[in-house]
Amino acid sequence: MATLSAYSSPAAWPNENPNPAVLLQQSATGEEQQLDNPQSYDSLSSIMPQENHQLPPLAQSPSNPSPLTNYSSPISSPPESSSPLPSVALLHLSFNQDSGCFAVGTDHGFRIYNCDPFREIFRRDFDRRGGGIGAVEMLFRCNILALVGGGADPQYPPNKVMIWDDHQSRCIGELSFRSEVRSVKLRRDRIIVVLEQKIFVYNFSDLKLLHQIETIANPKGLCAVSHGAGSLVLVCPGLQKGQVRVEHYASKRTKFIMAHDSRIACFAITQDGQLLATSSTKGTLVRIFSTSDGSLLQEVRRGADRAEIYSLAFSSTAQWLAVSSDKGTVHVFSLKLNPEAKMNDISRTTTDSNHAAGSPGSSLSFNIIVEICFDGILISSKLPHAGVLPKYFSSEWSVAQFRLLEGSQYVVAFGHQKNTVVILGFDGSFYRCQFDPVNGGEMTQLEHHNFLKPDGSS
């Protein structure tokens, strides 16, 4: 059960602007939108408070809004004091919807950074002795953000989602729940709030509750939503171990996919919501599914030993998939998502293997040399042939790798420049790397910074 509060003179709510890099300014029309066509609204309604209190109308957005990268407000800082700044602890780290920016939640506030070129855009430090922000969700480069308190001394209760307008540097509304909020996802037309075992979907223009979904225990707040111009596709854990649920809101269809035998650890979808990548708590395999029919399109292998997968990311063209884990290696896989061709390839490979095994003059009838990759390390060994090889030996391995500190937590996304990957670490590290799409191998480091340092130096 959620309750809604609203404050006076709310700033603009996002509209369906075709340019995701546009910063929305204050707008004004008091017309309430019809929910039967939520994708095409042109005017925006005010936040609907409890009871029947009316709020002032919103202001009309100007014809030439400014991008967030040219944000004119100065970077905020704590009140002046002679005491040194306390050390900063990271509580949250995530990319925005197009991976052009990333948001950082700390034990004192939050910060927004641009990826290319790397620079801090702005920060809000609430209190030297507290002000923890456990979740920051951006909406492309809009002035509206969703905040959730976190850490030992949270700025807001962890059971509330605060709608923050950075034009006014204050909260303009909130959603309250009976349990802690695990994560928040934003679209231009929806707010999705994830609790431990329930997900709430709200209309963005008036915060009207549209849908509730029950899930298996979801302490990580796993949830993914599409951000393309089309209708909403939402992916979340199902009600069984290893199951994912796909909601197609345009066609009002729900699809359940048994993705793994173990619990789901991580998943991601493409911008248009057509493809889904999943990994389990084993962390050895990543599977790619079609969200429309639930069919398995491809399976790739990260490594042989268990690992905790921290993030999965598709490239904008869905040609590549990036994976980060606690093993300290970021992998890039090549995706070949033609189901018919893949089935033919598998069939041909099996037939060729059987033919070779049965040929009297073939050395494969006695033994084979196999190269096994343990998280990027190749080990050659000679094994007796036993008919058809186990599935492990025909696995698809990563094309490119970048090695980091093992045990540290990193999230990954594809950069806006061709064949580049951006890596963020909870130790404050920022990497931009380039991979060779033809030859693969070790990625080339293009850039490194520590965004926790005052000057962002390496």
N, C-alpha and C positions, 0 to 999 in steps of 0.2 A: 504494500500500500504506500502510495506516494502522496505528498501534499505539495502544493505550489504556492510560493509567495512571489510578489512582484513589487518593485519599487517605482517611485514616481519618475516621470520623464525618461523612459527607457530609450536607448539609442536604437539605431537601425538594426533590424533583423536581416539576415542575409537574403538576397533575392537570387533568382535564377540567372545570374550574370554569366554570359558565355565565356568571359575571360576570368579564369580562376585566380589570376595574379592581381586582381583589382581589389583595392581596399574600399569597403563600403562605408560611405559617410552617413550622417544622420538623415533619416527619411521621414515622410509624413503623409499618412493617409490612415484614416481610422477604419477602413473597410475590412470586414472580416472575410476570410477566404472560404470558399467551398471546398470541402475535403474530398469531393468526388473527383477532382482534377488537381491534385496537389502539385503536379510537375510544372504547371503553366501559369502560376499566379504572378501577377505584375505588381500588385500593391500588397502591403504587409499590414497585418493587424497587430494591435498592441498585445502585451502579455495579459493573459486572462487571470485576474486575481481570484482568490477564494471569495465566497459570498457573491455579492453583486456590485462591488465597488467598480466604478469606471475609471480608467486611466486616461491621461491626455493623449491626443493623437500623436502619431509619429511624424517626423519631418520628411519631406520629399528628398530623395537622394539627388545630388547634383549631377550634371551631365559629364563632368570631368573629374571623376574620383581619382585619388592619389594612391599609388601602390605602396604597400607596406615597406618596401625596401627604401623608399624615400620618406619614411616616417619622420615628421618634423619635431615631434616631442622629444626633449632631451632624455637621455638615459637617467633613470631615477637612481638615487643613492640613499643610504640610510642617513638619519639625522647626524649633523656634525658632532663629533666627539673626539676627545684626545685618546681614547682607548683604541687599541688595534682592532682591525676587523677579525671576527671569529672565522675559524676554518669552515669551509662550505662542504656539506655532505649532500651528495646526489640522491634524490628520492625517485626521480622519474626522468625518462629519456625517450623521446619519440620523434619521428619525422612527421611533417605535415602531409597532406594528401598527395601532393605531387613531388615530394622529397626534395623540394627546393629550399626548405627551411627545416629547422628542428627546434623542439621545445625542451627545456630543462626545468624540472622541479627540484628545488633545494629545501634545506631545513630553514631557510630565511625568505623564500619567495620563488620567483620564476624568472627565466630568461628566454629570449628568442634569438636564434642565430640564423644567418644566411649561409648556405652551403657553398655556392660558387658565384662570386668569390667569398671565401670564408670571412665572416665578421659578425660581431655581436650587433643586433639591431636595437634591442632595448632590454631592460630588465626592470623588475619591480621587487625591491627588497622591503619587506613589511616590518620586520622587527629584528634587532640584534639578538634578542633572547628567545626568539621563536619565529612564527610565521611559516611553518612547514607546509609545502605544497606537494602532495603525493601523486597528483595527476594533472597534467596540462594538455588539453586537446585544442589544437589549432583548427581553423577552418580556412584552408588554403592560406591566403595572406590577409584575411579579414581582421577587423578590429575586435570582433567578438571571439572570446575564448571560453572554454569550460574548465573550471578549476575544482579540485577536490583536495581538502586538507589532508596532511599526512605527517609522518615522523613523530618524534617524541613530544613536540609542542606544535600541533597543527594550527594553521591560521584559521581554518574553518572546521566544523565537525566533519569527521570522515564519512558520515551518512548523508551528506548534502552535496549536490552539484551546484556550484555557484556560476552564474552566467556573468562573465566579466566583460565590460566594455572599456577597452584601453584608450578610447578617446576621452572618456570621463575619468579614467583611472579608478573605477569603482565597480562593484557588483550591481547589476540591474535586475537580477532575479535569482531565484533558487528553487531547486527541487529537493525535497526531503524524503528520506526513506527510513524504514525500521531497522535496516542493517547497513553495514559499511558498503560503500560504493567501490567496486573493484576496478572499473574502467569506464570511460566515456568515449563514444564515437560521434563525430559530427558530419553531417552532410548539409548542403544548402537548404534542404527541405525537411530534415529530420535530426532529432537528438536521440541517441541510443544510450541508455544507461544500463550497465551490467552489474548485477549483484552476485552473491555467491551461488545462488541457484535460480535466479530469475533475471530476465531481460525485459526492459520497458522501452517501447518505441513511441516517441512523441513527435507531433507536428511542430516544426520550428517556428512558424509564424505566430501561433497562439499557445504553444505548449500543451495542446490537447493530447491526452493519452490515446494512441491508436491501436496498440497491440501489446500483449504480454506473452512471454515465452518462458516455460519452465525448462531447466537444464539439469544435468548431473552436476555435482559439486564442481565449481569453477573458480578456485581461489585466485588464479592468475587473471581472471576477467577476460578470457579469450573471446574475441568477437571480431569479425571483419565485415566491412560493408563496401559495396561498389561506389565509385565516385564519377563514373562516366555520365554522359548526357542522358543516358537511358534511365530506366526505372531502377528502383532499389533492389539489390540482391544482398541478403544478410546471411552470414554463416556463423554458427555458434555450436558448442557441444550439444549433443543429443541427450537422451536420457539413459544411454547405456555406455559402458566403457568402450572406447575406441570408435564411437559413433559421432558423426557430425550431422548437423541439421542445416539445410539450405532453404531459405525463404525467398520465393520469387513473388514480390508484391504486385507486379503488374498483372501477372496471370493468376495470382492468388493460389500458387502451388507450393507445397511443402515437400521437400525431398530429403530422405534420410539415407546416409551413406555409411556403411560399415568400413571405415578406412583402415583400421588397425586392430590387432588383437589386444594391444596394451592401451593405456589411457592416452588421450590426445595431449601432446605437449605444446604444439604450435601449429598454426596454419596461416595462410595468406591467400588472397584472391586477386585477380587482375582488376584493372580499373573498371572494365565493363562487366565484371562479375561472372564471366563465362568459364574461367578456369580456377581451380582450387588446388593448392599444394598443402599437404599435411605431413606431420611427423608425429611419432609416438614417443613415449617416455624412454624407449630403447635408444632412439636417436641414430639408428644405423641406416634406415631407409627413409626416403621422401617420395611420396606418391602424388601424382598429378591426376586430377579428375575433371571431367566435364560436369559443371553444376546443373546443366539442363536435364541430363538423364542419369547422372551418377556413375558413368562408365569410367573405368581406370584407363587413362591414356598413356601413362609412362611411369616408370619407377626408376629412381636413381639412388645410388648408394654413397653415403657420406664416408663410411668407414666400417671396420669390422667390430670394433669394441663399442660398448655403450657410451652414450654422450647425452648431455642435456642441450637440446636445440633451443637457442635463444631467439632467433628470428629467421623468417623466410621472406623473400622479396622477389617479385617478378619484374623484369624489365618492361618498359612501356610498350614494347612490341610483342611481349610474351615469347621472345626468342631465347631468353636466358633466365635462370633462376639462381639467386644467391642464398647461401645458407651460412649462419654463424652458430657456433656451439662453444661449450666450455673446453673443448680440446685446443682452442687457440688458433684454429685455422678457419678462414673464410673461404668457402668453395663457390665457384661459379659453374653451373651445369648448362649444357646445351639442351634445349627442349625441341623434340621432334614430335609434334602433336598431331600427326596424321594417323588415326587409329588403324585404318585399313593397311597402310604401308607398314606400320609397326608389326601387325600380326603376320604379314607376309615375311618380314625380316626374321621374326622369331622362328617361324616355320622353316624357312630356308636354312637358318643357322643350325637347327636341330637335325634336319635332314643331312646337311653336309657333315656334321659331327658323327652321325651314325654311319654314313658311308665311309668316312675316313677310318673309323674304328674297325670296320669290317674288311678293309683292304689288306691283303697279305703283305704287300710291300710297303705299307705305311708304318712309320715309326709310332704313329699315334695309337696303334693297336697294342703297344707295349707300355709306353709312358708318354707324358706330356710335360712341357715346361710352363708353369703358370706364374704370372706376376701378380702378387697380392698387394693391394694398397691399404696400408693402415693409416688412415687420415693423411694421405698424401705421400707416405713413405713406401716405395716399391721394394718388395722382397721377392726374389726369384726362388722357386723350388721345383723339384721334379717329383711328380706324383704319378702313381699307377692309374691307368685309365680304367674306368669302370662304366663303360657304356656312355650314357648321356651325362654330361657334367652337372654337378649341383648348380642350382640357380645362382649361388654366390659368384661363381666364376664367370658367369655371363652378365654380371651386373654392369650398369653404366656408371662410370666414375666421372668426377668433376674434370672440366676442361682446364680451369685455372684456379690457383690458390694464392692466398696471402696469409702469412704466419704472424701471429700475435702472441701475447702472453697467455699461456695455458691457465685456465681457472678464472680468468677475468670475464666479465660479461660485456658482450658487444652486440649492437644492433646494426643492421646493414640495409642499404638501399642502393639503387642504381642512380648514378649521377646524370645530369642533363647533357654532359658531353658524351660523345659516342664511346662505348666500351669502357666506361668508368664506373667505379663502385665507391660509395661513401660509407665509411665505418665509424661508428660512435661507440666510445667505451665509457663505462661507469667510473673509470679512473680519470675521466676528463679528456681522453684522447680523441682526436679527430684525424682521420686518414682519408685521403682521396687517392685511389689507385687506378691503374689502367691495365686491362688484360688484352692479350692477343687472341682474337677470335678464331684464328686459323691454327696457330702453333700451340696455343695454350701455355701451360707451365706457370712459373711464378709471376705474379703480377708485379708491375712497376709502381713503386710509391711516388706519387706526384707531389704530395703535400702532407704535412703533419703539424698539428697544433695541439695545445692543451687549453681547452676553453675554460678551465677553472682558474687559470692564472689571470691576473688583472689585464695583461696585455695580449693574452691569447698566444703567447710564445710557445715554441716547441719544447 
